[in-house]
Amino acid sequence: MTNKKIPLPPQIPQSSKDVERAICLLGSRTKVELSGKPAQELVALIGRYPNPQEAAAWKQHLKQMVKSKQQCYGDD
């Protein structure tokens, strides 16, 4: 049995606003095929259009990144 790792997005959005938007679009992508502006926006934010499995993994990675950043800069 092979443990196939899903690679991270080709690029990570730099602003927290863009990260949140990417998370939202990735969540939508896990459920439906995006088209038009949302698909173009997702590609602009993360570098390419993911399949549903990649979208789910990338969304989890970005959410964990946001959580880690909040813990790092948040109240101790």
Legacy VTK file of the C-alpha trace (Angstrom):
# vtk DataFile Version 3.0
C-alpha trace
ASCII
DATASET POLYDATA
POINTS 76 float
0.000 0.000 0.000
1.450 3.373 -0.987
0.969 6.482 1.067
0.490 9.082 -1.648
1.075 12.615 -0.402
-0.811 15.448 -2.025
1.537 18.351 -2.745
0.885 21.792 -1.348
-0.470 24.559 -3.565
2.078 25.893 -6.069
1.846 29.264 -4.323
0.554 30.490 -0.978
-1.403 33.765 -0.882
0.525 36.489 0.943
-2.233 38.482 2.628
-4.553 37.023 5.244
-7.505 38.286 3.190
-6.278 36.321 0.159
-5.667 33.206 2.278
-9.238 33.377 3.602
-10.582 33.818 0.061
-8.521 30.863 -1.168
-9.889 28.713 1.686
-13.433 29.679 0.713
-12.878 28.945 -2.985
-11.140 25.644 -2.212
-14.117 24.644 -0.078
-16.423 25.355 -2.984
-14.127 23.441 -5.329
-14.371 20.323 -3.165
-18.126 20.296 -3.856
-18.552 21.649 -7.394
-16.688 22.486 -10.569
-15.881 26.202 -10.492
-16.119 28.193 -13.688
-15.596 31.733 -14.848
-14.399 34.324 -12.369
-14.215 32.059 -9.265
-12.026 29.534 -11.116
-9.773 32.303 -12.441
-9.537 33.849 -8.979
-8.561 30.515 -7.439
-5.813 30.020 -10.038
-4.543 33.561 -9.397
-4.440 32.913 -5.638
-2.845 29.459 -5.517
-1.206 28.958 -8.899
-3.411 26.337 -10.554
-6.857 24.783 -10.565
-7.006 21.734 -8.238
-9.012 18.549 -8.480
-11.467 18.006 -5.576
-9.003 15.890 -3.551
-6.234 18.469 -3.902
-8.679 21.239 -3.024
-9.612 19.487 0.224
-5.964 18.911 1.179
-4.906 22.439 0.248
-7.822 23.910 2.190
-6.761 21.961 5.299
-3.154 23.122 4.870
-4.160 26.779 4.558
-6.535 26.529 7.534
-3.741 25.006 9.626
-1.393 27.766 8.485
-3.906 30.435 9.587
-4.413 28.679 12.918
-0.656 28.457 13.527
-0.200 32.124 12.667
-2.991 33.109 15.075
-1.399 31.060 17.851
2.003 32.584 17.132
0.775 36.192 17.174
-2.248 35.767 19.442
-2.549 35.943 23.202
-0.477 33.466 25.177
LINES 1 77
76 0 1 2 3 4 5 6 7 8 9 10 11 12 13 14 15 16 17 18 19 20 21 22 23 24 25 26 27 28 29 30 31 32 33 34 35 36 37 38 39 40 41 42 43 44 45 46 47 48 49 50 51 52 53 54 55 56 57 58 59 60 61 62 63 64 65 66 67 68 69 70 71 72 73 74 75
